[in-house]
Amino acid sequence: MFFKRKESLYKDYSFLGVDMHNHILAGIDDGAPDIQTSIQLLTELKNLGFSEIIPTPHTYTSLYPNTPNTIGDAFDSLQIAMSMGYSNDGLPIVKRYASEYMIDHHFSGIIISNPPLSFGQNRVLIEMSFADNAPMLFEEIFHLQLKGFTPILAHPERYPYLFGQLGYFEHLVSIGCELQLNLLSLTDHYGKGPQKTALKLLEKNMYSWAGTDTHHMGHIELLQKLLTSKLFRKIQEYPFKNSFL
């Protein structure tokens, strides 16, 4: 067990290094509305200790029908903005991008039309609706794996219909689906259910990744508050894979 009663080893998130889940690209989903906000979020993420940011805007046909082209264009616009007036150490590295894919009846068609945007060793970030389980989840995981991708289920602790379903998560991990913790789930920001589930999954060593899922400055403020929480100590020696990206 990794939970230990001792002083924090770190004062920031530098032990993670890379934030692999966030919505800092401007104007293409429910994250940063403009480039100015993108730069502000990046500045604050750097101040929190992150050395690299991998943007992962939503690809969700019903709400955010992004494509590799729309995401690539937003990334290019950010790169131009970052190159204007900022020193090399003023912002974290943003040299690659991916997407957070909604698993729904559109997903198969999306990844047939274009290979999914991935990071690391062909890892693809996926999510489900918060309202209802995706009955096609296991089939789509299998299809991704056949194409040579490793799926990562974003914030599994936040799906209300999975609270208390430890066996479901164990099965996901057993078939090669990795799990990603939203750091703010360690607070009560999303509610007590996600917090309790996150702590249980941590205790069982079932997470592979941690991400901020940053959308706006309110999330930055909560990430700052988490640094002073006793729960922050619970993740500092956990073997997240972020630093290997």
C-alpha positions as CSV (number, residue, x, y, z in Angstrom):
1,M,0.0,0.0,0.0
2,F,1.3,3.4,-1.0
3,F,-0.6,5.6,1.5
4,K,1.8,6.9,4.1
5,R,1.4,9.5,6.8
6,K,4.3,11.9,6.1
7,E,5.0,15.3,4.8
8,S,4.5,16.0,1.1
9,L,7.5,15.1,-1.0
10,Y,6.5,17.7,-3.5
11,K,5.0,21.2,-3.4
12,D,3.6,21.0,-7.0
13,Y,2.8,18.5,-9.8
14,S,6.3,18.2,-11.1
15,F,6.4,14.5,-10.2
16,L,3.9,14.0,-13.0
17,G,5.7,16.2,-15.5
18,V,3.2,15.8,-18.3
19,D,-0.5,16.7,-18.3
20,M,-2.1,14.3,-20.8
21,H,-5.7,15.4,-20.4
22,N,-6.9,19.0,-20.8
23,H,-8.9,21.3,-22.9
24,I,-6.6,24.3,-23.5
25,L,-6.9,24.6,-27.3
26,A,-9.0,27.6,-28.1
27,G,-12.6,27.7,-29.4
28,I,-13.2,24.0,-30.4
29,D,-14.9,22.5,-27.4
30,D,-16.0,23.5,-23.8
31,G,-12.5,24.5,-22.8
32,A,-10.5,27.7,-23.5
33,P,-12.7,30.1,-25.6
34,D,-9.8,32.0,-27.1
35,I,-6.1,32.1,-27.5
36,Q,-5.6,34.5,-24.6
37,T,-7.3,32.1,-22.2
38,S,-5.1,29.2,-23.6
39,I,-2.0,31.2,-22.8
40,Q,-3.3,32.0,-19.3
41,L,-4.1,28.4,-18.6
42,L,-0.7,27.3,-19.9
43,T,1.1,29.8,-17.7
44,E,-0.7,28.6,-14.7
45,L,-0.1,24.9,-15.5
46,K,3.6,25.7,-15.8
47,N,3.4,27.4,-12.4
48,L,1.8,24.3,-11.0
49,G,4.9,22.2,-12.1
50,F,3.8,20.7,-15.4
51,S,6.7,20.7,-17.9
52,E,4.6,19.5,-20.9
53,I,1.0,19.7,-21.9
54,I,-0.7,17.4,-24.4
55,P,-4.1,19.0,-25.4
56,T,-6.9,16.6,-25.8
57,P,-10.1,18.4,-27.0
58,H,-13.3,16.5,-27.3
59,T,-14.3,14.6,-30.4
60,Y,-18.0,14.2,-29.8
61,T,-20.2,14.3,-32.9
62,S,-23.3,15.5,-31.2
63,L,-21.6,18.5,-29.5
64,Y,-18.0,19.0,-30.6
65,P,-17.6,17.4,-34.1
66,N,-13.9,17.8,-34.2
67,T,-11.6,16.2,-36.8
68,P,-7.8,15.8,-36.9
69,N,-7.9,18.9,-39.2
70,T,-9.9,21.2,-36.8
71,I,-7.8,20.1,-33.9
72,G,-4.6,20.5,-35.9
73,D,-5.6,24.0,-36.9
74,A,-6.3,25.0,-33.3
75,F,-2.9,23.5,-32.3
76,D,-1.1,25.5,-35.0
77,S,-2.8,28.7,-33.9
78,L,-1.6,28.1,-30.3
79,Q,1.9,27.4,-31.5
80,I,2.0,30.8,-33.3
81,A,0.7,32.5,-30.2
82,M,3.2,30.8,-28.0
83,S,6.1,31.9,-30.3
84,M,5.2,35.6,-29.9
85,G,6.5,37.3,-26.9
86,Y,7.2,34.4,-24.5
87,S,10.5,33.1,-23.3
88,N,11.3,29.5,-23.6
89,D,10.8,28.9,-19.9
90,G,7.6,31.0,-19.6
91,L,5.3,28.3,-20.8
92,P,5.3,24.5,-20.7
93,I,6.1,22.5,-23.8
94,V,3.2,21.9,-26.2
95,K,4.6,19.8,-29.0
96,R,1.9,17.2,-29.7
97,Y,-1.8,16.8,-29.3
98,A,-4.5,14.1,-29.2
99,S,-8.2,14.0,-28.5
100,E,-10.8,12.7,-26.0
101,Y,-13.2,10.5,-28.0
102,M,-16.7,9.9,-26.9
103,I,-17.7,6.3,-27.2
104,D,-21.1,6.4,-28.9
105,H,-22.6,5.1,-32.1
106,H,-20.5,7.6,-34.2
107,F,-17.1,6.4,-32.8
108,S,-16.6,3.5,-35.2
109,G,-17.2,5.7,-38.2
110,I,-14.8,8.3,-36.9
111,I,-11.9,6.0,-36.5
112,I,-12.6,4.3,-39.9
113,S,-12.4,7.7,-41.6
114,N,-9.2,8.8,-39.8
115,P,-6.8,7.0,-37.4
116,P,-7.6,8.3,-33.9
117,L,-5.3,11.0,-32.5
118,S,-3.0,9.4,-30.0
119,F,0.0,10.0,-27.7
120,G,2.7,8.0,-26.2
121,Q,2.8,4.5,-27.6
122,N,-0.5,4.7,-29.6
123,R,-2.6,5.5,-26.6
124,V,-6.1,6.8,-27.3
125,L,-8.1,8.7,-24.7
126,I,-11.8,7.7,-24.6
127,E,-14.8,8.7,-22.5
128,M,-18.4,7.7,-22.0
129,S,-21.6,9.7,-21.3
130,F,-22.1,10.6,-17.6
131,A,-25.7,9.7,-18.0
132,D,-25.6,6.1,-19.2
133,N,-23.1,3.3,-19.8
134,A,-21.9,2.9,-23.4
135,P,-23.0,-0.7,-24.3
136,M,-20.5,-0.7,-27.1
137,L,-17.5,0.1,-24.9
138,F,-15.9,-3.3,-24.8
139,E,-16.4,-3.8,-28.5
140,E,-14.8,-0.5,-29.3
141,I,-11.9,-1.3,-27.0
142,F,-11.4,-4.5,-28.9
143,H,-11.5,-2.6,-32.2
144,L,-8.9,-0.1,-31.0
145,Q,-6.6,-2.9,-29.9
146,L,-6.9,-4.6,-33.2
147,K,-5.7,-1.4,-34.9
148,G,-2.7,-1.3,-32.5
149,F,-4.0,1.3,-30.0
150,T,-4.1,1.1,-26.2
151,P,-7.3,2.7,-24.9
152,I,-7.3,4.9,-21.8
153,L,-10.7,5.5,-20.2
154,A,-10.8,9.1,-18.9
155,H,-12.0,9.8,-15.3
156,P,-13.7,6.4,-14.6
157,E,-14.4,7.6,-11.1
158,R,-16.9,10.2,-12.4
159,Y,-19.5,7.8,-14.0
160,P,-22.3,7.6,-11.5
161,Y,-23.6,4.3,-12.8
162,L,-20.2,2.7,-12.0
163,F,-19.9,3.8,-8.3
164,G,-19.2,0.7,-6.3
165,Q,-18.6,-1.4,-9.4
166,L,-15.0,-2.5,-8.7
167,G,-15.4,-5.6,-10.7
168,Y,-16.2,-3.6,-13.8
169,F,-13.0,-1.6,-13.5
170,E,-11.0,-4.8,-12.8
171,H,-12.4,-6.3,-16.0
172,L,-11.4,-3.2,-18.0
173,V,-7.9,-3.3,-16.7
174,S,-7.7,-7.1,-17.3
175,I,-8.5,-6.7,-21.0
176,G,-5.8,-3.9,-21.5
177,C,-7.8,-0.7,-21.0
178,E,-5.9,1.8,-18.9
179,L,-7.6,4.2,-16.5
180,Q,-6.9,7.9,-16.0
181,L,-7.6,9.8,-12.8
182,N,-8.9,13.3,-12.8
183,L,-6.8,15.0,-10.2
184,L,-9.8,17.1,-9.0
185,S,-11.7,13.9,-8.2
186,L,-9.5,13.8,-5.1
187,T,-11.4,16.9,-4.0
188,D,-15.2,17.1,-3.7
189,H,-15.4,19.2,-6.8
190,Y,-17.3,16.5,-8.7
191,G,-19.0,15.2,-5.6
192,K,-18.4,12.6,-2.9
193,G,-19.1,9.7,-5.2
194,P,-16.3,10.4,-7.6
195,Q,-14.0,11.2,-4.7
196,K,-14.7,7.9,-2.9
197,T,-14.4,5.9,-6.1
198,A,-11.1,7.6,-7.0
199,L,-9.6,6.7,-3.6
200,K,-10.7,3.1,-4.0
201,L,-9.2,2.8,-7.4
202,L,-5.9,4.4,-6.1
203,E,-5.9,2.0,-3.2
204,K,-6.2,-0.9,-5.7
205,N,-3.5,0.4,-7.9
206,M,-5.8,0.5,-10.9
207,Y,-4.9,3.8,-12.4
208,S,-2.1,4.2,-15.0
209,W,-2.5,8.0,-15.7
210,A,-3.4,11.2,-14.0
211,G,-4.6,14.4,-15.8
212,T,-6.0,17.8,-14.8
213,D,-8.9,17.8,-17.3
214,T,-8.4,21.6,-17.2
215,H,-11.1,23.6,-18.9
216,H,-10.9,27.0,-17.2
217,M,-9.3,29.1,-14.5
218,G,-11.7,27.7,-11.9
219,H,-10.0,24.3,-12.4
220,I,-6.6,25.9,-12.0
221,E,-7.6,27.4,-8.6
222,L,-8.9,24.0,-7.5
223,L,-5.6,22.4,-8.5
224,Q,-3.8,24.9,-6.4
225,K,-6.0,24.1,-3.4
226,L,-5.4,20.4,-3.8
227,L,-1.7,21.0,-3.2
228,T,-2.5,21.9,0.4
229,S,-4.8,19.0,1.0
230,K,-3.8,15.9,2.9
231,L,-5.1,13.9,-0.1
232,F,-2.3,15.3,-2.2
233,R,0.1,13.1,-0.3
234,K,-1.7,10.0,-1.5
235,I,-0.6,10.4,-5.2
236,Q,3.0,11.4,-4.8
237,E,4.5,7.9,-4.8
238,Y,1.9,6.4,-7.0
239,P,3.4,4.8,-10.2
240,F,1.6,7.0,-12.8
241,K,3.0,6.7,-16.3
242,N,2.9,10.4,-17.1
243,S,6.6,11.0,-16.6
244,F,7.5,8.3,-19.2
245,L,5.8,10.1,-22.0
